[in-house]
């Protein structure tokens, strides 16, 4: 079934608005537990959550929901299987607070073999009611990294003191080795599972989850508020906490490389809409991608000087299209675009930074395409009109009769132009009178009347 353009546009606009509101609802809607609340059963439950990710706002939401699921199932413990390179310090502080205040005892288990609790992950490990590691794992290297460059010695000392004080506030309460924990921050020390156990940074080393739960069965743990709880985990049923669709999508967007690619793609689609107005779909999809990328970048530590570089690069690309400078402005714009993209996200770990390959690919491609598309758009605006009556201005034709006087000083007659007969009027200064067979040139159009002048020896065609 086909629709006319005028009738389809309101429907397309409605679809665009629906997509925008749906994206805002999906992105902004708080996550809910996948499993409904249940009443306690005779078989004890253990909630298990797999956190194989960087520590950032979306992973914090996932763990927060895991705590809620564990509480709703009246679980004996919440086991967080951890494998992380680290993450953002502000998110870590918030997440540690939620682990300490959890209504259910929390077990952080660095596993399976080959996993690590690097940087921010070490704070989560030490904040747990029970800290456990699998053979072949490591934890530590938690020195705070400043976003955006180096600090002077005084500010560096203040940051280190603040971070270690935060770590001591719960490590000492847990009865673990404060000095060894501080070494992980001040001297970036990292520990194997055996070293961590010998230094009393963790409570147990177990090869797998089953062994861990067996070792915890009948054990008494002291909560952060001083309460003691006897655990029954030997034959507990497992309640797996899976990420929701929202969490899975937003977690992927926490990769700044993907966010930058979506941002560039959205910008290019909007360019297509400007160059072909009325197509609707490129503009709608581009707007949706642009909003999604901006939402993701808003959750990451964005360097606003880099944002200014991106704006400056776009201005330079527009100037190159408007005032050709033999490529100088375009090259300057592309360099600013690459550097701005490369430094856009300044995070403490490489996993949360924009890679050089991404910055080069996006900068060069977006810069060249922008220059070409904008130049084409400007040339199209400057081109002579080739459709409609206005396109006839400048064309020449032949008079088909002697022009006769009309009114006070006007001369009118029929002319043949572009294979069509038109009523024409000679301009006031066109003398002598136009006769049959004379060449004329169209100077202007007034309604359906052509204003012409006599052109001796002209042939029909474009003037």
Protein Blocks (a to p, Z undefined) as FASTA:
>chain_A
ZZdfklmmmmmmmmmmmmmmmmmmmmmpccddfbdcddddfbdcdddddddddddfklmm
mmmmmmmmmmmnopabdcdddddfbdcfklmmmmmmmmmmpcbdcddddddehiacehjl
mmmmmmpmbdcddehiaeejjbccdehiacdfklmmmmmmmmmmmmmmmmmmnopafklm
mmmmmnopacdfklmmmnopafbdcfbfklmmmmmgopacddfkopacdddfklcccddd
dddfklmmmmmmmpmklmmmmmmmmmmmmmmmmmmghklmmmmmmmmmmmmmmmmmmmpc
cdfklmmmmmmmmmmmmmmmmmcgehmmmmmmmmmmmmmmmmmpccfbfklcccfklmmm
mmmmmmmmmmmmmmmmmmmmmpccfedjklmgopacddfbdcddehjllccddddeehia
cdddddfklccdddehiacddfbdehjaccddddehiacddZZ
